[in-house]
Amino acid sequence: MPTADGSGKLAGQVRTIFQNHCIQCHGSDKTARADLKILDHNQLVNPNRSLVVKGKPDESALLQLVECGSMPPGTARKVSEADLIVLREWVAAGAPDFPPRSSESDILAQIQLDVNKLAPADRANVRYLSLNHLLDDPDAAKDLDAYRAALVKALNLLSTKAKIVDLEPIDPDRTIFRIRINALGWDKRPFAPNPQNAVKEIDPGRINLYDLILLEYPHATPLDDSAQSKILVETYLNPLQMVRPVPYVRGDWFAAVATEAPLYNDLLMLPASLPGLEKKLGVEQSARNRAGLTTSEYIRLNRVLERGSNAKAVYWRTFDLELPKTLAGLLKEATAESPEHLGGEAIFSLPNGLPGFYVADASFSKPKEGRLDAIPAGRLVAKPASGGMPNGRSCMACHAAGLRPFKDEVAKNAGETVNKEMLAKWYPPLDEAVAEDNGRFATTLAKLPGQPAGRDPLALVVEHYARKPARGLLPIDGLGMPASTPLGSPVKIELETQTVDGKPATVFHLNEMVRIYLKNAGIEAIKYEFVATDRLGRKIPLGVKTLQAGGFITFDLPTGKKREEAGQEHMIVFASEEALPAGVICKPAEEGVTARYIHALSKIDEDNKTIRTLLDPTRVVKKTVTFETVGGKE
């Protein structure tokens, strides 16, 4: 009779046989023919089905079908004689369950083995992404090649370097990957040092672009006090001094989330304004060609497209015009030197030649045509649940290969009222220009390693992640999470913006006061901290205070005295039963990265081997209210 270890090995061999011969027809929910997922052990040994009768190979229908050659069906490759013996031995041994192929311990062990191979100087630029957890997920395991392709694409779409990068697998299953942040431009340190910094756990001057990923990451598992963890801290995490001591990031989360603003904008360090982007790309300010449209798949406004001239980079931008959406309205603005517009979008070449994307606001922004994280819902044909279409991945979905076909409506409808010389200069046929620019993108896309024909692998991974976004520790300092209430948290708060007479509101005039209302709706006193984000993205912490159970506080923002420009602002509150550790303001040293306010959630003890938790994020409630100021009342 096989030992426990032998049974585990036998079950692992059987799983491999099933993956090689059965997974295509009996894999996920979508492909489970005969209502059978072959790697679902409970289905296999269900006594009501007799597929696998524990200890009785001759009574097991599945084994009989495989041995007689009926399965796999038709001309599919049959199971070998050696594998048939393994299947029979497995059933005779009681059909033991398949051992897990993935575990946190295994992932950390593989990372430690790789770290040991690296010279200390090389470790500073090495980080790790993992798809290992998908090995035990039948729905995803069959698509691992697509996941790898999606990771390659995501990395290169977020790179500020000219060279295309590939994955460097470090494990036999090719599910754990070494990446080099200096090859992507993520070793750049975007924040100004703070010599008077009172929180030694967080030094703004040491934070690099990869650290911004860790601030958003929700699946981090705290390291235990095992010898394995202590060695990893001592040899890898402590020398690197990452903003969060996280050994690796899940690749499916990275592909689905980091490719979307705000991380998308910050990792590419997109300038604060569209004119700033044009300057960075070296786009000429003259000799531009245009096209005008009254129709669009996703923008409900008239649009003017404009191609910027540059020998090395593709650059197209739009002017999303004011309503009404009519041909007359289009012609009026399309022939203006500077069309009146609400904002626009741009597609351009990254340094490696792949397409990059930008969203700009022109209504209340300062600087002019300032950077946005999303196309506002008011511009969109369809209203997304999030209130806007985030820059980055949402744009990639339509423009993965570059520009979409369009037909100019200005030149053919201009009539006699438009200057013919100007019309010929601004509105020439652009089919050749579109083909040329898309050819540039196609040349680079063809260089991406491992990309499958057909469906975009990034879209597949995004869809899978949306169905199974496993929960982890909440990134309380993440810009991409406006609210978080951990399950079972005893902290209950109410937060809203009001007019001075106590009526809820989110839109205010410049000469109105904005009242912030916070109530402790729980049964225990809480520690709370407000952090304001002004319309220019600056962070202003308002200190940590205590609020008794059932109590509430209000304070008014004197918008009329301090705001001469309209715009959007945010007020975040952190609330916990425990004392909140000190936070640190990280001010950008140059444009392109949003300011951060970061709490010290952990520290590495003086032994350089042990990570000590300063605040458990699962016990912190975070809420954000967003309000907008518009022109003053008459």
C-alpha positions as CSV (number, residue, x, y, z in Angstrom):
1,M,0.0,0.0,0.0
2,P,1.5,3.4,-0.9
3,T,2.6,5.7,1.9
4,A,1.0,9.0,2.5
5,D,3.9,10.7,0.6
6,G,3.6,8.0,-2.1
7,S,-0.1,8.7,-2.4
8,G,0.5,12.4,-2.8
9,K,3.1,11.7,-5.6
10,L,0.7,9.3,-7.3
11,A,-2.2,11.9,-7.2
12,G,0.1,14.5,-8.6
13,Q,1.0,12.2,-11.5
14,V,-2.7,11.6,-12.1
15,R,-3.4,15.3,-12.2
16,T,-0.7,15.7,-14.8
17,I,-2.3,12.9,-16.9
18,F,-5.7,14.6,-16.7
19,Q,-4.2,18.0,-17.6
20,N,-2.4,16.5,-20.7
21,H,-5.4,14.5,-22.0
22,C,-8.7,15.8,-20.5
23,I,-8.5,19.5,-19.5
24,Q,-9.6,20.9,-22.9
25,C,-13.0,19.2,-22.7
26,H,-13.4,18.9,-18.9
27,G,-11.6,22.0,-17.6
28,S,-13.5,25.1,-16.6
29,D,-17.2,25.9,-16.1
30,K,-17.4,26.8,-19.8
31,T,-15.7,23.6,-21.1
32,A,-17.0,21.0,-18.6
33,R,-18.6,18.5,-20.9
34,A,-20.9,15.9,-19.3
35,D,-21.0,18.3,-16.3
36,L,-17.5,17.1,-15.3
37,K,-14.5,19.2,-14.3
38,I,-11.7,16.7,-14.4
39,L,-9.6,18.3,-11.6
40,D,-12.6,18.6,-9.2
41,H,-11.8,15.7,-6.9
42,N,-15.2,15.8,-5.3
43,Q,-16.9,15.3,-8.6
44,L,-14.6,12.4,-9.6
45,V,-15.2,10.4,-6.4
46,N,-18.9,11.3,-6.0
47,P,-20.5,7.9,-5.2
48,N,-23.7,8.8,-7.1
49,R,-21.7,8.9,-10.4
50,S,-19.3,5.9,-10.1
51,L,-16.7,7.7,-12.2
52,V,-14.0,6.8,-9.7
53,V,-14.9,4.2,-7.0
54,K,-12.2,4.4,-4.3
55,G,-10.1,1.2,-4.2
56,K,-12.1,-0.5,-7.0
57,P,-10.5,0.1,-10.4
58,D,-12.8,-2.4,-12.2
59,E,-15.9,-0.6,-11.0
60,S,-14.7,2.9,-12.0
61,A,-16.4,4.1,-15.2
62,L,-13.8,6.8,-15.9
63,L,-11.0,4.2,-15.8
64,Q,-12.9,1.8,-18.1
65,L,-13.5,4.5,-20.7
66,V,-9.8,5.5,-20.7
67,E,-8.5,1.9,-20.8
68,C,-10.8,0.9,-23.8
69,G,-9.7,4.0,-25.7
70,S,-13.1,5.8,-25.8
71,M,-11.6,8.7,-23.9
72,P,-10.1,10.9,-25.0
73,P,-12.5,10.6,-28.0
74,G,-11.8,10.5,-31.7
75,T,-8.3,11.1,-33.0
76,A,-7.2,12.8,-29.7
77,R,-3.9,11.4,-28.3
78,K,-4.6,8.4,-26.1
79,V,-3.3,7.8,-22.7
80,S,0.0,5.7,-22.7
81,E,0.3,2.3,-21.2
82,A,2.6,3.7,-18.5
83,D,0.0,6.3,-17.6
84,L,-2.8,3.8,-17.6
85,I,-0.9,1.8,-14.9
86,V,-0.6,5.0,-12.8
87,L,-4.3,5.7,-13.1
88,R,-5.2,2.1,-12.0
89,E,-2.7,2.3,-9.1
90,W,-4.3,5.7,-8.0
91,V,-7.8,4.3,-7.9
92,A,-6.6,1.1,-6.1
93,A,-4.9,3.4,-3.5
94,G,-8.2,5.0,-2.7
95,A,-8.0,7.9,-5.3
96,P,-6.2,10.3,-2.9
97,D,-6.9,14.0,-3.5
98,F,-4.6,16.0,-5.7
99,P,-1.9,17.8,-3.6
100,P,-1.8,21.6,-3.9
101,R,0.6,22.8,-6.6
102,S,0.9,26.2,-5.0
103,S,1.6,27.5,-1.5
104,E,2.9,30.7,0.0
105,S,5.9,28.7,1.4
106,D,6.8,27.3,-2.0
107,I,6.6,30.7,-3.6
108,L,8.9,32.2,-0.9
109,A,11.3,29.3,-1.2
110,Q,11.6,29.8,-4.9
111,I,12.2,33.5,-4.5
112,Q,14.9,32.8,-1.8
113,L,16.7,30.4,-4.1
114,D,16.7,33.1,-6.8
115,V,17.9,35.8,-4.4
116,N,20.8,33.6,-3.4
117,K,21.9,33.4,-7.0
118,L,22.1,37.2,-7.4
119,A,25.0,39.4,-6.5
120,P,23.9,41.9,-3.7
121,A,24.3,44.8,-6.2
122,D,21.8,43.1,-8.6
123,R,19.2,42.5,-5.9
124,A,18.4,46.2,-5.7
125,N,16.7,46.2,-9.1
126,V,15.0,42.8,-8.9
127,R,11.4,42.3,-7.9
128,Y,9.0,39.3,-8.4
129,L,5.6,38.7,-9.9
130,S,3.7,35.4,-9.4
131,L,1.0,33.4,-11.2
132,N,1.7,30.4,-9.0
133,H,-1.6,30.6,-7.2
134,L,-3.4,29.8,-10.5
135,L,-2.0,26.3,-10.7
136,D,-4.8,25.0,-8.5
137,D,-7.5,26.9,-10.3
138,P,-8.8,24.8,-13.3
139,D,-10.5,27.9,-14.8
140,A,-7.2,29.7,-15.0
141,A,-4.5,26.9,-15.2
142,K,-5.5,26.0,-18.8
143,D,-4.9,29.7,-19.8
144,L,-1.5,30.1,-18.1
145,D,0.2,30.9,-21.5
146,A,-2.3,33.7,-21.9
147,Y,-1.6,35.0,-18.4
148,R,2.1,35.0,-19.2
149,A,1.5,36.9,-22.5
150,A,-0.7,39.4,-20.6
151,L,2.1,40.0,-18.1
152,V,4.6,40.6,-20.9
153,K,2.2,43.1,-22.5
154,A,1.3,44.9,-19.3
155,L,5.0,45.3,-18.3
156,N,5.9,46.8,-21.7
157,L,2.8,49.1,-21.8
158,L,4.0,50.5,-18.4
159,S,7.6,50.9,-19.4
160,T,9.4,54.2,-19.9
161,K,12.4,52.5,-21.5
162,A,13.1,51.9,-25.2
163,K,13.9,48.2,-25.0
164,I,11.2,45.5,-24.9
165,V,11.4,43.3,-21.8
166,D,10.4,39.6,-21.3
167,L,9.6,37.5,-18.3
168,E,12.4,35.7,-16.4
169,P,10.8,32.6,-14.9
170,I,12.5,31.2,-11.8
171,D,10.5,28.0,-11.1
172,P,9.9,24.8,-13.0
173,D,6.2,25.6,-13.7
174,R,7.2,29.1,-15.1
175,T,4.7,30.8,-12.8
176,I,7.1,33.0,-10.7
177,F,9.0,35.7,-12.5
178,R,11.9,37.9,-11.9
179,I,11.6,41.5,-13.2
180,R,14.1,44.2,-13.2
181,I,12.7,47.6,-12.4
182,N,15.6,49.5,-13.9
183,A,14.7,47.9,-17.3
184,L,11.2,49.4,-17.0
185,G,12.2,52.8,-15.6
186,W,10.6,52.0,-12.2
187,D,13.8,52.5,-10.3
188,K,13.2,56.3,-10.6
189,R,12.6,58.0,-7.3
190,P,9.8,60.6,-7.9
191,F,9.5,62.2,-4.5
192,A,11.6,64.9,-2.9
193,P,13.7,63.9,0.2
194,N,12.5,65.2,3.5
195,P,15.6,65.8,5.7
196,Q,13.3,66.6,8.8
197,N,11.4,63.4,8.3
198,A,10.2,62.2,11.8
199,V,9.1,58.8,10.6
200,K,12.2,56.7,9.9
201,E,10.1,53.8,8.5
202,I,9.2,55.9,5.5
203,D,11.7,58.0,3.7
204,P,10.1,59.8,0.7
205,G,13.4,60.2,-1.0
206,R,13.9,56.4,-1.1
207,I,10.5,55.6,-2.6
208,N,10.6,54.5,-6.3
209,L,7.9,53.9,-8.9
210,Y,7.6,50.2,-8.1
211,D,6.8,51.1,-4.5
212,L,3.7,52.9,-5.8
213,I,2.5,49.4,-6.9
214,L,2.9,48.1,-3.4
215,L,0.8,50.9,-1.9
216,E,-2.1,49.8,-4.1
217,Y,-1.6,46.0,-3.7
218,P,-4.4,44.3,-1.7
219,H,-3.2,40.7,-1.6
220,A,-0.1,40.9,0.6
221,T,0.3,38.1,3.1
222,P,2.1,39.0,6.3
223,L,5.4,37.1,6.7
224,D,5.5,34.8,9.7
225,D,8.4,34.3,12.2
226,S,9.7,31.2,10.5
227,A,13.4,30.7,9.7
228,Q,12.5,30.9,6.0
229,S,10.8,34.3,6.4
230,K,13.7,35.7,8.5
231,I,16.3,34.8,5.9
232,L,14.2,36.4,3.2
233,V,13.8,39.6,5.3
234,E,17.6,39.7,6.0
235,T,18.8,39.0,2.5
236,Y,16.2,40.7,0.4
237,L,13.5,42.8,2.0
238,N,15.6,44.7,4.5
239,P,18.4,45.8,2.1
240,L,15.8,47.0,-0.4
241,Q,13.8,49.1,2.1
242,M,10.6,48.9,0.1
243,V,7.8,51.1,1.2
244,R,5.9,47.9,2.1
245,P,7.8,44.6,2.9
246,V,6.1,42.5,0.2
247,P,8.2,39.8,-1.5
248,Y,6.1,39.4,-4.6
249,V,3.0,40.7,-6.3
250,R,0.3,38.6,-7.9
251,G,0.6,38.8,-11.7
252,D,-3.2,38.7,-12.4
253,W,-3.8,41.7,-10.1
254,F,-0.9,43.5,-11.7
255,A,-2.1,43.0,-15.2
256,A,-5.7,44.0,-14.3
257,V,-5.1,46.9,-12.0
258,A,-1.6,48.5,-12.6
259,T,-2.6,49.1,-16.3
260,E,-5.4,51.4,-15.2
261,A,-5.2,54.9,-13.8
262,P,-4.1,56.2,-11.3
263,L,-1.2,53.7,-11.3
264,Y,-1.0,53.8,-15.1
265,N,-0.5,57.5,-15.1
266,D,2.0,57.5,-12.3
267,L,4.2,54.5,-13.6
268,L,4.5,56.2,-16.9
269,M,5.0,59.6,-15.2
270,L,2.6,61.3,-17.6
271,P,3.0,65.1,-17.4
272,A,0.5,67.2,-15.5
273,S,-1.0,68.7,-18.7
274,L,-1.4,67.8,-22.4
275,P,0.9,70.6,-23.5
276,G,3.4,69.1,-21.1
277,L,3.1,65.7,-22.8
278,E,3.5,67.3,-26.2
279,K,6.7,69.1,-25.0
280,K,8.0,65.8,-23.6
281,L,7.4,64.0,-26.9
282,G,8.8,66.8,-29.0
283,V,5.6,67.3,-30.9
284,E,5.8,70.4,-33.2
285,Q,3.2,73.1,-32.6
286,S,2.7,73.8,-36.2
287,A,1.8,71.8,-39.4
288,R,-0.9,69.8,-37.7
289,N,-3.6,68.0,-39.6
290,R,-7.2,67.5,-38.4
291,A,-10.4,65.5,-38.9
292,G,-13.8,66.3,-37.6
293,L,-16.4,63.8,-36.4
294,T,-20.0,63.9,-35.2
295,T,-20.0,60.2,-34.4
296,S,-18.0,58.1,-32.0
297,E,-18.3,54.7,-30.4
298,Y,-17.8,55.9,-26.9
299,I,-17.7,59.8,-26.8
300,R,-21.2,61.4,-27.1
301,L,-19.8,64.8,-28.2
302,N,-18.6,66.3,-31.5
303,R,-14.8,65.7,-31.8
304,V,-11.9,67.2,-33.7
305,L,-8.9,64.8,-34.1
306,E,-5.5,66.4,-34.6
307,R,-2.2,64.7,-35.6
308,G,0.9,66.2,-34.2
309,S,4.0,66.1,-36.3
310,N,7.0,64.1,-35.0
311,A,9.5,62.0,-36.9
312,K,10.1,59.6,-34.0
313,A,6.7,59.4,-32.2
314,V,3.1,58.9,-33.0
315,Y,0.9,61.6,-31.5
316,W,-2.9,62.1,-32.0
317,R,-5.2,64.1,-29.7
318,T,-8.8,65.0,-29.7
319,F,-10.9,68.1,-28.8
320,D,-14.2,66.9,-27.3
321,L,-16.4,69.8,-28.2
322,E,-19.3,71.3,-26.3
323,L,-22.9,70.3,-27.2
324,P,-25.0,70.5,-29.3
325,K,-23.9,67.5,-31.2
326,T,-24.7,68.8,-34.7
327,L,-22.8,69.2,-38.0
328,A,-23.1,73.0,-37.7
329,G,-21.6,72.9,-34.2
330,L,-18.8,70.8,-35.4
331,L,-18.0,73.1,-38.4
332,K,-18.0,76.2,-36.1
333,E,-15.3,74.9,-33.8
334,A,-13.4,72.6,-36.2
335,T,-12.2,75.6,-38.2
336,A,-11.2,77.6,-35.2
337,E,-7.5,78.0,-34.3
338,S,-8.2,76.7,-30.7
339,P,-11.5,74.9,-30.6
340,E,-13.6,75.4,-27.5
341,H,-13.7,72.1,-25.8
342,L,-14.3,70.2,-22.5
343,G,-11.1,68.2,-22.8
344,G,-9.8,65.4,-24.8
345,E,-7.8,62.2,-25.2
346,A,-4.4,61.4,-26.8
347,I,-2.7,58.3,-28.2
348,F,1.0,58.5,-28.5
349,S,4.2,56.4,-28.8
350,L,5.9,55.2,-25.6
351,P,9.7,55.1,-25.8
352,N,9.5,51.4,-26.8
353,G,7.0,52.1,-29.6
354,L,3.9,50.7,-28.0
355,P,0.8,52.9,-27.7
356,G,0.4,55.2,-24.6
357,F,-2.8,57.0,-23.6
358,Y,-3.7,60.3,-22.0
359,V,-7.0,62.0,-20.7
360,A,-7.2,65.7,-20.3
361,D,-9.7,68.1,-18.8
362,A,-10.2,71.6,-20.2
363,S,-13.3,72.8,-18.3
364,F,-11.9,73.8,-14.9
365,S,-8.4,72.4,-15.0
366,K,-5.2,74.2,-14.0
367,P,-2.7,73.8,-15.5
368,K,-4.4,74.1,-18.9
369,E,-5.7,70.7,-20.2
370,G,-4.7,69.0,-17.0
371,R,-4.3,65.3,-16.6
372,L,-7.3,63.2,-15.5
373,D,-7.5,59.6,-14.3
374,A,-10.6,58.9,-16.3
375,I,-12.8,60.2,-19.1
376,P,-15.7,61.9,-17.3
377,A,-19.0,60.1,-17.5
378,G,-20.6,63.2,-19.0
379,R,-18.6,62.7,-22.2
380,L,-19.4,59.1,-22.6
381,V,-22.1,57.4,-24.7
382,A,-22.6,54.7,-22.1
383,K,-22.5,55.5,-18.3
384,P,-20.0,53.2,-16.6
385,A,-20.8,52.2,-13.0
386,S,-17.6,53.8,-11.8
387,G,-18.6,57.2,-13.0
388,G,-15.9,57.4,-15.7
389,M,-13.7,55.4,-18.0
390,P,-10.2,55.1,-16.4
391,N,-7.2,55.9,-18.5
392,G,-5.0,53.1,-19.6
393,R,-6.5,49.7,-19.9
394,S,-9.9,51.0,-21.0
395,C,-8.3,52.8,-23.9
396,M,-6.2,49.7,-24.7
397,A,-9.4,47.7,-25.2
398,C,-10.3,49.8,-28.3
399,H,-6.8,50.9,-29.4
400,A,-4.7,47.9,-28.7
401,A,-3.4,48.1,-32.3
402,G,-3.5,51.9,-32.5
403,L,-6.0,54.2,-34.2
404,R,-9.5,53.1,-35.2
405,P,-10.8,53.9,-38.7
406,F,-12.6,57.2,-39.1
407,K,-14.1,59.5,-41.8
408,D,-13.6,63.2,-41.7
409,E,-16.9,65.2,-41.9
410,V,-15.4,68.7,-42.2
411,A,-13.8,68.8,-45.6
412,K,-16.8,67.4,-47.5
413,N,-19.3,69.7,-45.6
414,A,-17.4,72.9,-45.2
415,G,-19.1,74.7,-48.1
416,E,-18.1,78.1,-49.4
417,T,-17.8,79.9,-46.1
418,V,-14.6,78.2,-45.1
419,N,-11.2,79.5,-46.3
420,K,-10.1,76.9,-48.9
421,E,-6.4,77.4,-48.1
422,M,-6.9,76.8,-44.4
423,L,-9.1,73.8,-45.2
424,A,-6.5,72.2,-47.5
425,K,-3.8,72.7,-44.8
426,W,-5.8,71.5,-41.8
427,Y,-8.1,68.9,-43.3
428,P,-6.2,66.8,-45.9
429,P,-7.0,63.1,-46.4
430,L,-5.5,61.2,-43.5
431,D,-5.8,57.6,-44.5
432,E,-2.1,57.3,-45.3
433,A,-1.1,59.0,-42.0
434,V,-3.3,56.5,-40.0
435,A,-1.8,53.6,-41.9
436,E,1.7,54.9,-41.3
437,D,1.2,55.4,-37.5
438,N,-0.6,52.1,-37.0
439,G,2.3,50.5,-38.9
440,R,4.6,51.9,-36.3
441,F,2.6,50.4,-33.5
442,A,2.2,47.0,-35.3
443,T,6.0,46.8,-35.7
444,T,6.5,47.0,-31.9
445,L,3.5,44.8,-31.1
446,A,5.1,42.1,-33.2
447,K,8.2,42.2,-31.0
448,L,6.3,41.3,-27.8
449,P,7.2,37.8,-26.8
450,G,4.6,35.0,-26.5
451,Q,1.6,36.9,-27.8
452,P,-1.2,34.6,-29.0
453,A,-3.2,35.2,-32.2
454,G,-6.8,36.3,-31.7
455,R,-8.1,37.6,-28.4
456,D,-6.0,40.1,-26.5
457,P,-4.6,38.2,-23.5
458,L,-4.8,41.3,-21.3
459,A,-8.6,41.4,-21.8
460,L,-8.8,37.7,-20.8
461,V,-6.9,38.2,-17.5
462,V,-8.9,41.3,-16.6
463,E,-12.1,39.3,-17.1
464,H,-10.8,36.4,-15.0
465,Y,-9.6,38.7,-12.2
466,A,-12.9,40.5,-12.0
467,R,-14.6,37.2,-11.3
468,K,-12.2,36.0,-8.6
469,P,-10.5,39.1,-7.0
470,A,-9.3,37.2,-3.9
471,R,-9.3,39.4,-0.9
472,G,-6.2,40.3,1.1
473,L,-5.0,43.1,3.3
474,L,-6.5,46.4,2.3
475,P,-4.2,49.0,1.0
476,I,-5.3,51.9,3.2
477,D,-2.9,54.3,1.5
478,G,-3.8,53.3,-2.0
479,L,-5.0,56.0,-4.3
480,G,-7.1,53.5,-6.2
481,M,-9.3,52.6,-3.3
482,P,-11.6,55.4,-2.3
483,A,-13.3,53.4,0.5
484,S,-12.7,50.3,2.5
485,T,-14.7,48.8,5.3
486,P,-13.1,45.5,6.4
487,L,-15.5,42.7,7.1
488,G,-16.4,42.5,10.8
489,S,-14.9,45.8,11.6
490,P,-16.3,47.3,14.8
491,V,-15.7,50.8,13.4
492,K,-18.8,52.4,11.8
493,I,-18.6,56.0,10.5
494,E,-20.7,58.3,8.4
495,L,-19.0,60.9,6.2
496,E,-20.4,63.4,3.8
497,T,-20.1,66.9,2.5
498,Q,-22.9,69.4,3.3
499,T,-23.9,73.0,2.7
500,V,-23.6,75.2,5.7
501,D,-27.3,74.6,6.6
502,G,-26.6,70.8,6.8
503,K,-28.0,69.6,3.5
504,P,-25.9,66.9,1.7
505,A,-24.2,68.2,-1.4
506,T,-21.2,67.4,-3.7
507,V,-21.2,70.5,-6.0
508,F,-20.5,73.9,-4.6
509,H,-19.9,77.4,-6.0
510,L,-16.6,79.2,-5.3
511,N,-18.2,81.6,-2.9
512,E,-19.9,78.8,-0.9
513,M,-18.7,77.1,2.2
514,V,-18.1,73.4,2.2
515,R,-19.1,71.6,5.4
516,I,-17.4,68.2,6.2
517,Y,-19.5,66.0,8.5
518,L,-18.2,62.9,10.3
519,K,-20.1,60.7,12.8
520,N,-18.9,57.8,14.9
521,A,-21.8,55.4,14.4
522,G,-20.1,52.6,16.4
523,I,-20.2,51.8,20.0
524,E,-16.5,52.5,20.9
525,A,-14.4,55.6,20.7
526,I,-12.3,55.8,17.5
527,K,-9.1,57.5,16.4
528,Y,-9.6,59.4,13.2
529,E,-7.5,61.4,10.8
530,F,-8.6,63.6,7.9
531,V,-6.4,64.1,4.8
532,A,-7.4,66.6,2.2
533,T,-6.5,66.5,-1.5
534,D,-6.8,69.9,-3.2
535,R,-7.6,70.4,-6.9
536,L,-3.9,70.4,-7.7
537,G,-3.4,67.0,-6.1
538,R,-1.6,68.3,-3.0
539,K,-2.1,66.3,0.3
540,I,-2.9,68.2,3.5
541,P,-3.2,66.0,6.7
542,L,-5.3,67.5,9.4
543,G,-4.1,65.5,12.4
544,V,-5.2,62.5,14.4
545,K,-8.0,63.0,17.0
546,T,-10.4,61.0,19.1
547,L,-14.2,60.8,18.5
548,Q,-16.5,59.3,21.1
549,A,-19.2,56.7,20.3
550,G,-22.3,58.4,18.9
551,G,-20.4,61.7,18.5
552,F,-20.0,63.8,15.4
553,I,-17.9,66.7,14.2
554,T,-18.2,69.3,11.5
555,F,-15.8,71.8,10.0
556,D,-16.2,74.3,7.2
557,L,-13.8,74.9,4.3
558,P,-13.7,78.6,3.4
559,T,-13.8,78.0,-0.4
560,G,-14.5,81.6,-1.3
561,K,-11.4,82.9,0.5
562,K,-8.9,80.2,-0.6
563,R,-10.1,79.1,-4.0
564,E,-9.9,81.4,-7.1
565,E,-10.0,78.4,-9.4
566,A,-12.8,75.7,-9.6
567,G,-12.0,72.0,-9.6
568,Q,-12.4,68.7,-7.9
569,E,-11.2,68.0,-4.3
570,H,-11.2,65.0,-2.0
571,M,-11.5,64.5,1.8
572,I,-10.3,61.1,3.1
573,V,-10.9,59.9,6.7
574,F,-9.0,57.0,8.3
575,A,-10.7,55.6,11.4
576,S,-9.6,52.9,13.8
577,E,-10.0,51.7,17.4
578,E,-6.2,51.7,17.6
579,A,-3.9,54.7,17.5
580,L,-3.0,55.5,13.9
581,P,0.7,55.6,13.2
582,A,2.3,58.7,11.9
583,G,1.9,59.5,8.2
584,V,4.3,61.1,5.8
585,I,3.6,63.5,3.0
586,C,5.5,62.6,-0.2
587,K,5.8,65.6,-2.5
588,P,6.7,65.0,-6.1
589,A,10.1,66.2,-7.1
590,E,8.9,66.7,-10.6
591,E,5.6,66.5,-12.4
592,G,4.2,63.2,-13.5
593,V,3.4,61.5,-10.1
594,T,0.6,62.2,-7.7
595,A,1.5,63.2,-4.1
596,R,1.0,60.5,-1.5
597,Y,0.3,60.5,2.2
598,I,1.7,57.2,3.6
599,H,1.2,55.6,7.0
600,A,3.9,53.4,8.5
601,L,2.1,50.1,8.8
602,S,5.1,48.0,9.7
603,K,8.8,48.2,10.5
604,I,11.8,45.9,10.4
605,D,13.2,45.3,13.8
606,E,16.8,46.0,14.7
607,D,17.8,42.3,14.1
608,N,17.1,43.0,10.4
609,K,15.1,39.8,10.2
610,T,11.7,40.4,11.7
611,I,8.8,42.5,10.4
612,R,6.7,44.0,13.2
613,T,3.2,45.2,12.5
614,L,2.5,48.8,13.7
615,L,-1.1,48.9,12.5
616,D,-3.4,46.1,11.2
617,P,-4.9,47.4,8.0
618,T,-7.9,45.0,8.3
619,R,-9.0,47.1,11.4
620,V,-8.9,50.5,9.6
621,V,-11.9,52.0,7.9
622,K,-11.2,54.4,5.1
623,K,-13.8,56.6,3.4
624,T,-13.5,59.3,0.8
625,V,-15.9,62.1,-0.2
626,T,-15.3,64.0,-3.4
627,F,-16.7,67.4,-4.1
628,E,-16.5,69.9,-6.9
629,T,-16.4,73.7,-6.9
630,V,-17.7,75.5,-9.9
631,G,-18.2,79.2,-10.8
632,G,-19.5,81.5,-8.1
633,K,-23.2,82.3,-7.7
634,E,-24.5,85.4,-9.3
